[in-house]
Amino acid sequence: MKVLFCGLKYEYGRPTAGLSFEYQNFYEVLRRMDRVQAEGFFIDEKILEVGRDAMNPWLIKTVEESRPDLLFCFLFTEELKKETIDYITRKTATKTFNWFADDHWRLPIFSRHWAPLFTMVSTTDSKAVKRYRALGIHNVVKTQWAANPGLYQPQDQSKNPGTYDVTFVGKNYGNRGSYIAFLQSQNLPAVGWGGGWPSGRVSHQQMLEIFSYSKINLNFTESPYMTTKDRGKVLAKLAIKKELGSYKFNANNFIDNVKSALGTQRRQIKGRTFEVPACGGFLLTGDADNLRDYYVDGKEIVIFKDKRDLAEKCRYYLAHDQERKAIAKAGFERTLRGHTYEQRFRQIFKALALM
């Protein structure tokens, strides 16, 4: 099967930011899959080379000349033109697919406008399929984030420094800082790495080591917009816009924007949920939309309810090594058994009648 992957090569389209999530977890996995011949059409590179207007017919020409069975897209924003996807879907033999991210809040303002143009799209939001259908859109399948074992794997335990207790890797935004601060106030050895933390950012290899060697890996499922201050900013932007130096009521798409803002308040699964167990790490995570469909709480991962519950569970699992290690082992096995991107993609290909 021939697949043409269409997405960003670099994070947010900036080469200085390194390779994008979708390049490393989607394109690289597609390239390694048996019976799949994958090529890349990297829209950020093409736009820099010829501009958006010239890039779109270039994509059509590439599809018509190479004749892939599937155009696999991961749209970031409106890099492609709607008429480009519509043409490829209706006028060529190539099936088209897009993996939508963040449908919990982007469906009202973005995804629903693009979904009808593709042969099929996917969503990670448990409620989205029903919402799409209410809009008359029926070409949607439910999937979920996963792990790429080629990128996330257990590290050599003989090199474990034994100094990682309670850790978190990720940007410091929203309520994340308050969680870490609360644990520290309870005399728990919690530390964060990433943008905005005193410890700073770490390399991918260092991150793998933290995941593998930490007694407890934390995961927070709240969006950046769940603090009171940030909620106020979001709601203000929905109602008021600045135009030529003056402020005016923003009635355009107001209802859709409100739905989007409400969606940011839902806790959702992200890739970290699968990446930590893929490294053999013990995961202590906040709850999220349909999380229990993927892991058994208390046996493969552990879910906390609030700050005090988090602190209590940190103390418990720091003191119960064997139980913690058994949960980490079960989470690792569950991830490899059912939560890799290759498995997700094969399910999508079957839904598209390509396998």
N, C-alpha and C positions, 0 to 999 in steps of 0.2 A: 504493500500500500504506500502510495506517495503522498506525503504531507508537506504542505508549505506553511511554515509557522510565520505569523505576522504579528509583531509586537515590538516593544522597545528593547534595544540591546543593553542600554545603560540605564541606571536608576534615575528616574524622572527625566530621561533623555540627556543626562549630563555625563560625559565620559569621565570627568574627575570624580564622580560619585561611585565608580566601579560598575561591574556588570549588574544588570537588573535582576530582580527576583524571578521574573518570568523567563529570562534567558537561562538562568541557572537551574530552575526547577521544572520548567516546561520544555523548552527547546532541547536542553541537554538530555533530558529523560527520553524525549521522542527520538533523538538521534541514536540512543542506545537500545531502543526496543527492537525485539525480534520481529521480522516481517514488516518493519516500517522503515521507509526511506525518507528522511526528513531534511528539508532545506529551510534556510531562514531568509525572510524578507524583513529587514530591520528598519522600521519606519523612521526612527530618529536619525539614523545614518542617511537614509534616502532624502529626508527633508533637508538636512544640512547640505547635501550634495546638489539637489536640484530644486528644492522648495516643495511645498505641499501641493500646489496645483499640478506640477509635473510628476510628482511622485505617484499620484492616484492612477493616471493612465499607465504608468510604468508597472504598477501592480497588476492591472488588467492584462497588459501585454505578457507579463511573466506567467500568469495563470494560463493564458491562451497558448503560449509556446510550450510550457513544461507540462501542462495538463495534469495537475495533481488530483488525486482522488478527493482530498480535503484541504480547504483553506482554514487553518486553525488560528483564530485571532484572540488576542488579549488586549482589548482596547483600554487605553489609559484615559483618553478624552476624545475629542473629535479630530484626531490626526487623519483618519480616512474620511472620505465624503460618503454620504448615504447612498448616492447614486452609484458609487463604485461597488459597494457591497451588493446592492440591488442588481446591478448588471451581472456580476459574477454568479450570483445565485440563480437568476432567471435565464441568462443567455449562454452559460457555459455548462459543461457536464460536471464541473467541480462542486461538491457540496461545501457549504460554508458553516462555520461554527464559531461562537464566541463564548469565552469563559468570563462571566460577569463577576466582578469583585464588589463587595460592599453593597449588595442589594438591600440590606437592612435599611439603608438610607438613600441609596442612589437610584433605586427603582423608579420613584415618582419623577425625578428630575433628569434622568439619563437613560437608564436601561430600557424602559418601556418604549422609548422613541427609536431604539436601534434593533430590539429583538425581532420585530416582524421582517426585517431585511435578510435575516440569516435562515439557512435551512433548519438549524437548531441552535439553541443557546443553553447555558447552564447557570444555575444559581446555587449559592451556599446557604441561602436563607430558607429556613424550614417553612415559613409562611408565604414565600414569594410565588410558588407555583399557583396557588389558589388566587393570589392577587393578580398575577398575569392573566389567568383565565377570566377573571372578572372584567378585564380590559379587552377580552376577545383574542388574547395571544395564547396559543396552545403548543407552540414548538419549544417548550421549556422542560428541561430535566433537572432534577435535584442532584447535586454532587457535594463535595466538601474538600477543604484543603487537606493536605496529606504531608508526607515526608519523602524526600529524595535520599535514599540510603547511600547513593554515590557521593552525597554532599554532607550527610549527617550520619555518623556512625560512632560506636563506642571507642574510646581511647584506651591506650595501654594502661591498665591499672597499676602496673609496677612503677609507673611514673607519677602516680597520684601523690601530690605534696601533702595531702591531709589537712589543708588549711582552708578549704571551702566548706562553709557551714550552710548558711541560708543566703542564696544569691538570686539576683535578677539581672537579666541582660536585655536592654531595650531603652528607648528614649525616655527621659524623665519628663512626662507631661501629665496633665489631668491630676488624678488623685494618687498617682504612683509614689510620688515623693512622700505623701502623708502616710502611706502604708509602711514604707521603709522606716520613716521617722518613728512611727508608733512601735514597730518591732524593736527598734533600738532603745526606745524609752522603757521597754519591758525587759531590757538587758539581754535581748536576743541578738546574736551575731549576724545581722543582716547587712548586706552591701549591694549596691547597684552599679552596673557598668553600662556605658552608652552615653549618647549626647545628653548633657545637662546634669550628669552625675559627677561628683568630685573625682571618682576613680577614672573617668574618661572612657573613651571608646576602646574596644578591643578588636583584634583581627579575627578572621573566621576561625583560624586554628585555636586561638585562645578561647573563643566562644565554645568550641567543641569540648575543650578541656574543662571549662567551667560546667557545662552541661553534664559531662561524664563523671567528674570528680566531686561535684557538690553533693552534700548530704540532702539538701532540699533546694530544688529549683522552683522559684516563684513564677507565676504567670497571672497577669492582670487583664481582665476581659473588658474593662470599661473603655469607652471611646475617649478622645481628647476633650470632648464637649460635655462631659458629665459633671464638671464642677459648676457651682452656682454662678461664678463669674463668667465662665465661657458660655453657659446656657443663655445668660443675659445678652451677650454679644451676638449670638446666633439669632435670637428672637428679634433683636433690634435691626439686624440686617434684613430680616424677612419683611419687616414693615416699612423701613425707611431706606431710601437710597440717596446718595449724594450725586448731584448733577450740576455741572457748571458752577460749583461753589455753593449751591443751595441744596437743602434737604427736602425731599418730596416723598409722599406716601407711595410705596411700591406695591401696586395692585396686580402687576403682571405675574402670573403663575403663583400667586400668593398661596393658594391651597396646596399646590404641589410642594412648595417650599416648606410649608408647615409640616406636611407629612414627612418630608425629608428630615427636618429638624427633630421630629419625634422619633424617627428611626435611629438617630444617633444615640438615643438613650438606651437602646437595646444592647445587651452584652452579646458579642458574637465570637465564634470560634475563629482563631487565626492559625497561621502555620506553626507558631511556636508550640501549640498544643500537641502537635505530632512530632516536631523536631527534637524536643527534649527527650521523650521516650525512645526515639530512634537512636539516640546516643547512649541509651542505657541509664538515663537519669531519672531520678524520682521527681515527679511533678506534683506540686501543690498549687492549684489554680482556682481562680474565681469561677463562679458558675457562668454558663453561656447557653445561648440558644441551641437546643437539642444535643448538648454535650454528652449526655448519657446514652445517646444512640451509638456512640463510638468507643466509649470506655466505661468500665464498671467502677463507680466511686468506691474507694476503700480497698479495691483489689488490684486495679491497674493504674489508677491515678487517685489523687485525693482532692476533693473540692471543699473550699472554705466559703462561709456565708458572709462574714464581715470581719472587721479588724480583730475583734476579740477572739472570734473563732479561729482566725488565722494564727494568732499568737499561741493559742492553746494547742493547735495542731503542730505548730513548729516545735514547741516544747516536747510534745508527745513523741514525734517521730525522730527528734534528735536523741531521745533517750531509748528508743526501741530500734536498734540497728537491724536486726534480722527481719523484722516485719517490714521496715522501710525498704530493705534490699529486695525482699520478695515481691513487693508491689512494683518496684522499678523493673525487675526481671519480667514480671507479667505484662507490664506496659510495653516493654520492648518487644516481646513476642507478639502481642496483639497488633502493634504497629506494623511489623513486618508481615504479619499474616493478612492484614486487611486494609492498611492505611498508607499505601505508597502511591505515588503519582502514576506509576505504570498501571496499577490496578484501577485507579480512577479513569485513566484515559481509555483503557480497554472497555470499560463499561460504557463510556461515551461512544466509542466506535461501534459497539454492538447496537446501541440505540439508533445510530445513524445507518445501520445495516451495512457497515463497512467491514465487519469481522463476523 
